[in-house]
Amino acid sequence: MALSRAQTSSGESLISSTFASRYVRTALPRFRMPEQSIPKDAAYQIINDELMLDGNPRLNLASFVTTWMEPECDKLIQDSVNKNYVDMDEYPVTTEFQNRCVNMIAHLFNAPIGEDETAVGVGTVGSSEAIMLAGLAFKRKWQNKMKAEGKPHDKPNIVTGANVQVCWEKFARYFEVELKEVKLREGYYVMDPEKAVELVDENTICVAAILGSTLNGEFEDVKRLNDLLVAKNAETGWDTPIHVDAASGGFIAPFIYPELEWDFRLPLVKSINVSGHKYGLVYAGVGWVIWRNKEDLPDELIFHINYLGADQPTFTLNFSKGSSQIIAQYYQLIRLGFEATRTSCKIAGTTQRCSGRESRRWATFTWCPRTRACRSWPSPSRTRPTTRCSRWSRACAASAGLFRHTQCPPTPSTSPSCVWSSVRTSAAAWPSASSPTSRRSWWRWTRMPRSMGITSM
């Protein structure tokens, strides 16, 4: 190990580098800026040595983020790493690239725009920011409607499944929106459209459907949800819309399931978000949010700045951000095109099916394949293991679904309901199905409390 940590008599934590000691004779304070500068070689050596303790990004199969791009795109990223995207007057071509990406993705999602029209959307630092922006648009539009009708507008709510990503909970808490969650049940780990519509009331700003659940990659039935909401809106006179969280599935469905109706072909789908750094094949972090038309994004949410002279409309949660990911997304869209992107999706599907076959070799797990998903993960079998411990953990490997043994205390579980917790692993950690395990090595699973949305059948 190249790094060692020293503790002073006063209790101050220091960092000392073995290999950088030829440049630096004294240890560096860990939590304070050092008084003196150090040579650039020493700074690089110290940081590089400590970074060796990080995992290898190429072996990180658990977080669904792109970890490799072509050298040509790497060079474009490096050449633009010092460009601040918000300076649109300084970097008009980068702005043009974002507009092209928005329009390409809008057409991919079947937005009702003509060939000469411009799509409504924006690039973000990821799907979390995109969801915040879409949620704010829904909230403001609902408030304007309720004010015009002379009705209370202080208790908005949003309907989602209990399987939503944490960014939806953040949106609800940060922007004071009640979150109504449709509880899941064993064997059905996505939002039930019928139960979701039952929770809709006059104060519902939208219903959020997921195309690629965080738990198992499954696509929720957006068309069924749309049809049920159309009927309820006609019955009640409401106009409850739908947002599709396509962070994972947005760059999968158009290429693998083109006949699947989940996007702007459905009349109540008003906005869609997608992550460019997942199956958009770009390094973290870039995301996109697309609106159906201009009327779905209230004008009062758009700010106009003129710091550099010209008027610049902006709708983001932050101000400054890098341009490199926007440029990288444009590179991937024009470099791969529809055909190569579809091939990439098919390869991911092949990996998914291969991992499914391999996981069936363990009797502890029951494979629950879905007809349409961006990835599939196994579910725990009802058959309890013979060991004293019946806690299990899924070490998800994106579309690969790899697993490893983990140590856990011999505490029995009392409920069959569970949700998987993500653990990083690699192919090298994948145990043989026939290999014996030690007495203290078990598969572990983490039980989700009922209060978080899981219910038993």
HELIX and SHEET records of a PDB file:
HELIX    1   1 PHE A   19  ARG A   22  5                                   4    
HELIX    2   2 LYS A   40  LEU A   51  1                                  12    
HELIX    3   3 PRO A   57  LEU A   59  5                                   3    
HELIX    4   4 PRO A   71  ASP A   79  1                                   9    
HELIX    5   5 PRO A   92  LEU A  108  1                                  17    
HELIX    6   6 SER A  127  ALA A  148  1                                  22    
HELIX    7   7 VAL A  166  TYR A  174  1                                   9    
HELIX    8   8 PRO A  193  LEU A  199  1                                   7    
HELIX    9   9 VAL A  222  THR A  236  1                                  15    
HELIX   10  10 ALA A  253  ILE A  256  1                                   4    
HELIX   11  11 LYS A  294  ASP A  296  5                                   3    
HELIX   12  12 ASP A  299  LEU A  301  5                                   3    
HELIX   13  13 SER A  324  SER A  359  1                                  36    
HELIX   14  14 ALA A  427  ALA A  429  5                                   3    
HELIX   15  15 ARG A  450  MET A  452  5                                   3    
SHEET    1   A 3 LEU A   3  GLN A   7  0                                        
SHEET    2   A 3 SER A  13  SER A  17 -1                                        
SHEET    3   A 3 LEU A  28  PRO A  29 -1                                        
SHEET    1   B 7 VAL A 120  THR A 124  0                                        
SHEET    2   B 7 GLY A 287  TRP A 291 -1                                        
SHEET    3   B 7 VAL A 269  SER A 275 -1                                        
SHEET    4   B 7 ILE A 242  ASP A 245  1                                        
SHEET    5   B 7 THR A 204  ILE A 210  1                                        
SHEET    6   B 7 ASN A 157  GLY A 161  1                                        
SHEET    7   B 7 GLU A 178  VAL A 182  1                                        
SHEET    1   C 2 LEU A 184  ARG A 185  0                                        
SHEET    2   C 2 ILE A 454  THR A 455  1                                        
SHEET    1   D 2 PHE A 303  ILE A 305  0                                        
SHEET    2   D 2 GLN A 312  THR A 314 -1                                        
SHEET    1   E 2 PHE A 365  THR A 366  0                                        
SHEET    2   E 2 SER A 379  PRO A 380 -1                                        
END                                                                             
